[in-house]
């Protein structure tokens, strides 16, 4: 929740003035302007032979199903505050957006011809995609109102008791240039998932150049696989309010100029400190940060957050793993002692001083004694079977290498259940470049594999 109107205006000026070399193969089609007067989209299908323009907040209402054909392009009108545009799947609604490898579904800003009219790094030009479900949260009433939507909109409520709730499918979907500000620093994430259940299918999804977080999960238990987040203004991935889903194969890249943490996990705000804790299981994450001397961290665990992060590669970031210590009995540091927070069998390079003592750090509120936690974390690097090694991932001569240059890896944590693909490598890639063919990040032309 950081940049606002100023960043929007700067991005808009850049959009109108700078060229880009990327290419696109999806032409503009017949235009269909979609607005919402309370009736939502209805149960309908959007097809690739049309160009869809979102005018304002467009909802898929409870009981409605929006099907989007592979190759369809949806563009949001620019605007801030009451003029913002976004697609919101309300609690009880459903979206079936099934793109393909060479015909992805694209969400972008109005005027983007997909051939370079909008620079890759332009942010905050429209809203984003929000999906709200009926899965559990850790708030006192087990529901909440999603950020990014005015509090006066009743369709912004999410949460419930159905952990296996099904909000539909997102497959081969690219979400670009979003994060518009609706007021008081309240931006929309590229993809917001509020109380979304495990019956929902989300894989091969890109969130690129969003002004706020790339993807944020507010509670729920939805699982994510093959995810790309790049060049966002805040966190790449953010989990809170009791999110407990599974994630495998995620690539997160920050630009040197913007971005906070690659991963942030928090329990939520009072009274969101209760059960269930935020407890995502993250495997095979590749994170490339902003570089040194930026004051930004790889991973921030705070407000009673927990989780499991395994078999991942992190590089090029000033700060490492930040674990919060407070006066609260279930703080993030206490979650390590209880086994709810485990950051094990990961690789680090060009992080802090590239030594085990500096990578894990305590973040404490005033007055908290950090002597014991600090001593514990000095040894945690070794106890967690982590390693400091250069796998060749990161920025090399102005380009980004995302594939490790070695087939030999250190210790690995075994996959905990059948949802995870069993692999013998760390990070999101080995032999298969799964971002090729459908992501704007690859089209940018600066990715090596």
N, C-alpha and C positions, 0 to 999 in steps of 0.2 A: 504494500500500500504506500508507494512512495511518489513517483513522478505523477504529475497531473496535467493541467491545461497547458503549461509551458512546454512540456515534452510533446504533447499532441500538436501544438502549433509548429514546433521545430520539425517534427516528422512530416507534417503536411507540406511545409516549405521544401523539405528534401524530396518528397514525393513528386512535387511539381517541377523540380529543377535538375535532378540528377539522372544521368543515364544508367542503364544496367545492361550487362551482356547476356543475362540468362535467356533461355528460349522456352517457349511453351508450345504445345501441340493441340490445346483445346480452344477452339475458336469461340467468339462471342455468338450467341444465338438469339432467338426471339425472347424479348424481355417480358417477365411476369413479376410485377411489384407485389410483394406480400406484406400486408399489414394486419394488425390484430385489434379488433374492437371488442374483445372479450370472448369471441367464439372460437379462438384458436385456429389452427390450420385445418381442422377437420381430419377425418381419415382419408388420406389422399396419397398420391405418388408424384414426386417431382422427377422429371425425366431430363436426360442429357441434351435433348434437342432444344432446350429453353435456357435462358439466363434468368436466374431468380435473384431479385433484389429485396433484401430485408429492410423494411421501413419501420424503425422503432423496435420495441420488444415484441417478438413473435413467439407465441406459446403453442406447444402441442398439449392440449388440455387433457385432463384425466379422462380415460376411456378412448382417446383418439390414438391413431397410429400414423406416423409420417414415414413413408417409405421413400428413400432417395436412390435413384438408379446410379449404377457405376458410371463415372465420367461426368457427373453433374457438377456444375459450378454454382455456388451460392455466394452472393456478394452483399455485404452489409453497408448501408449508408453511413457516411461519416457523421460525427456529431458527439457532443458532450451532454451530460445531464439528461434532461427530459428528451433530448433528441438522439440519445444513444440507440444503437441497434444491436440485437442479439437474437439467437435462437435458443429458446428455453423449453426443455421437455419437462412438464410439470409432473408432480407426484401422481402416479397412476396412468400417465401417458407413456408412449413408446415410440422410439425411433429405430428404423431399420435402414441403416446407411452402410451398404455393402459395396465398397469399391473393389477394384482389382489392382494387380500389380502395375499394369499399364493404363488403367482407367481409374485413377483415384477420384474420390469425391473431394472437392476443394471448397473451403470456406475462406473468403478473402474480402477485401474492401472494394466498394464500388469504384469502377474506373481501372481496376487491375486487369490488363489485357493478357496477363500470364506470359508476356514476352519482354518484360523488363520495364514496364511503365512505373512500377513501384519498386524502389530499391529494397534489397533483401532485409536490411536492418531497420526499415521504417516500422514504427510501433504506434500503438494507441489510436489507430485510424477508424476502428469500429469496435464492437463489443467482443463477442466470442460465443462459444457453445456451452450451455449449462444443462446438465441432466440431474434431475431430482428424483430420488427414489424413496422407498418405504423401509429401508434397513435401519438397524439400530445406531443410535448415537450415544455419547456419554453425557449428554446434557440432562438436567434434572427431570425435564418433562419428555425426554427422548425425541424431541423434535426442535427445529430451529428455523429461522428465516435466513435464506441464503444471502451472502454478501453479493453486491453488484446489482441487486434488484431493489427498487424502492420498498420500504417497509410497509407501505400502504397496499402493496400488491399481494392478495391472499394466495395466489398461485406460486409465490416464492417460498412457501413452507415445505420442509422436507423432513424425513425421518419416520420411524415407526418401529415395528417389531419383526419385520420379514427379512431376515438376513439373506435369504435366497431370492429376493425380489428381482424381477426381470424387467429392465427398462429398455431392452432391445439390443441392437448391434451397432458398433462402430468398427469398421474394418477397412483398411487402406483409405484413411481420411487425413487430409492435411489442413490445418487451421493456421491462418497466416495474418500477421499485422494487427492483432486485436489488442484489447485492454483499455478501451475508452473509459474515461472517468465520468461517473454519474454524480459526483459531488463529494466534497470533504475527503479527498484522497481515496475514494472507494472505487477502485478499478475492477474490471472484470478479468478473470483469468482466461487464458487461451481455452482450456477445457476445465470446467468446474464440475465436480462429481459430488453431489450432496446426498448422503444416505443411499447411495446406489448399491444394490445387492449383487451377490455372487452369480445370480442367474443371468446377469448382463454380460455380453461378450464385447471386450475391447482389446483389439490387437492391431498392430501396424497403424499407429496414429502419430501424427506429427503436430507439434505446437511450436511455431517459429515466430520470433520477433513479436512477442506479446509484451505489453508495457508492465504488466504485473507478473504473477507466477505463470509458468508454462502450464502445469497441471496441478490442481489442488483437490485433494479428497477430504471432504468434511464428513467424517464418520463413514459408516457403511462397510461393505466387505467385497466390493467389486475387485476382480483380478485384472491385471494389465500385463500384456506381453508384446514385445517388439514396439517400443515407444521411443520417439525422438523428440527432444526438447532443446531448442537452441536460441541464443541471442535474446533472452528475455530480461526484463528490467528488474525482476525480483528473484525469487527462488525458482530453480528449475522444476523441482518437485516438492510439494508441501502436503503434509498429512497431519490432520488434527481431529478433534472431537471423537476420538475412539476408532479411527480407521484401522481395520485389521485385515486388509486384503493381501494378495500375493502379487509380486512383480518379478518378472524375469526378462532380461535383455532390454535394458534401457540405456540410451545414449543421451548424455546431457553435455552441451557445450555452451560456454559463456563467451561473450565478446569481451575484449580487454576493457571496454568503456562502461559496461553495465552488468548488473546482476549481483545478487546477494549470495545465498548458499546454493550449493548443488542439490542438497537434500535438507529439508527441515521437517522435524517431527515434534509435534507438541500435543499435549493432552487436550488443550483447549483453554478457554477462559472460564473463570468461576461462573456457574457451578460445574463446569465441564471437567473437573479434576477427578471425577468418579470413575467407576468401572463401566464399560471396559476401557482400559488404557488404549491409546493409539499404539498399535502393535503390528505394523506392516512387516512382511517377510520379503526382503529384497535380495535377489540373486543376480549375478552377472550384470552389474551396472558399470558403465564406462563414463567417467566424469572428467572433463577437461575444463579447468577453471580460467579465471581472468589473468592469472599470472601473479608474480610476487609484488609486494609493496602496494597492495590494494586494500588490505584490512578485511578481506572477506574470507569466510571459512568454507571448507568442504561440506561438513555436516553439522547441523545444529540440533541438539536434542534438549528440549526445554519443556517447562510447564507440565511435568510428570509424563513426558513422552517416553516411549520405549520402542522396541522393534529389533529385527534381526537383519543385518547387512552382511552378506557373505560373497566370496568369490568375485570380488569387484576390483576395478583398477581406477585409481584416482591420481590426477597429475595437475601441475601448474596452478597451484593456489597458495595464497599467502598464509592462511591459517588452516589448521587441520580439523580435528574432531572436537567440537565444543560441547561439553556435558555440563548441564546446569546443576548447581548445588544450592539449595534453599533451606529454609526452616521447615518446609513441608515434609512430612514423613515419607511420602511416595514420590519424591523428586527424581529427576532423571538419573542422578548418581546412584540413588538407592535402587533404581531399577536394574543397574548393572549387578549389584550385590545379590539381588533376588533372581537373576537369570532372565529377566524380561527384556533386557537390553544387551545385545551381543553384536559386536562389530568384529568379525573373525575372518581369518584367511583372506585378507585383502592386500592389495599391493599399492604402494605409494611411491611417487617420484616427483621431485621438484616441489615439495610441500614443506613449508617452514625451513628448517635447516637440514632436512633429509636425515633426521635422527629420530630414534624411537622415543626419546624423552619429550620432544617438542610437538609431536603430532597429536597426541591426546592431551587436551587441556580442560581445566575446570573453569566454568563461568559461574561466579557466585554473586548473590545479592549482598548488599552491604551488611557487615557484621557477622557473616558466616565464616566459620573456621574452615579453611581449605587445606590445611596441612596434611591431614590424613587422606582426603580424596586425591590430592596432588601426588602424594607418594604412591597411592594405589595405581593411578593412571600411568605413572612412570614405568611400572612393571606390566601394565595391561597389554602393551604392544607385543611383548614377548609371549605372554600368556595366551593372547588371541591368535598366535601363529601368523601374524602379519609380516610383511616383508617390504624392504625398501629396494626397489629394483627398477631399472629403466627398460621397459618393453618397447620403446620406440614410439609410444603414443603421445600425441600432443602437437604443438605448433612447430613445424620444421620448415624454415625458409619461406615463411608466409603462407604455408599450406597446413592442413590438418590431417594428420595420420590417425586413423581410428582402429587399425588392425595391429595386434601385437606382432613383433618381428621374431618371436620365439615360440616354439611348440612345447617348451618345457616350463612348467609352472610349479610353484610351491604347493603347500598344503591346500586342499580343497575340502569344503563341507559338503557332504552328500545331500542330494535332493531330498527334502523331507517327505514328499508325497508324489503321487502320480501326475499332478497338475504340472509340475516342473519337468522340463526336459532334462534328462541326465546328460551332463557334459563333462569334458575333461579339461576345461580351460577357464581362465578368469576373464572378466569383462564381457562385453556384449557381442563380440565378434571373434571368429577364428577363420574359417574357410569361406563363409557365406556373407556377402555384402548385402544385407537385407534392406538397406535404405535405397538401393539403386532402383530407379524406374518410377518412383511415386512420391519422393520428397523434394521439397524446394531446397533443402539443405544440400542435397547432392547436385541439383541443377545449378547451384551457385558456382560450381566448378572449382572449388578449393579443397575438395576432399580426396585424400589418397587412401587406398586400401591395399 
